[in-house]
Amino acid sequence: MIKKEVTSEERQRQKEHEEKISQLEKLADRLERMRVGDYVTNLNKTSRLIWLNLVSGIARGVGLTIGATLVIAIIFKIISALVNLNVPYLSEMMQDILDTLQSRYQVHREIKDRN
């Protein structure tokens, strides 16, 4: 039996090979944690992609509507409280704003009731 000695060049290639395998394993682990496979699967299933986008769009719309309603209600309450403080110029200005908002709301309600 003849023993072949491993040269330094072969050792270097072996070391590079092991480093590349280690890097590939790290990359595969990262991709698995990022769930890239699930993402690619969703891209290939058009109906699922459409469904997910529809549901997320509805959720955003509902969230925006609820958020805007709450903000407007809070602003309306703050303005009402300022009017009740009876600060001379500020109360008049705030009352004008409230009257304008209420009249516009009434007009929109009448138009809606006609239809």
Secondary structure, DSSP 4 states (H G I P E B T S, - for coil): -PPPPPPHHHHHHHHHHHHHHHHHHHHHHHHHHHTHHHHHHHHH-HHHHHHHHHHHHHHHHHHHHHHHHHHHHHHHHHHHHHHHTT-HHHHHHHHHHHHHHHHHHHHHHHHHHH-
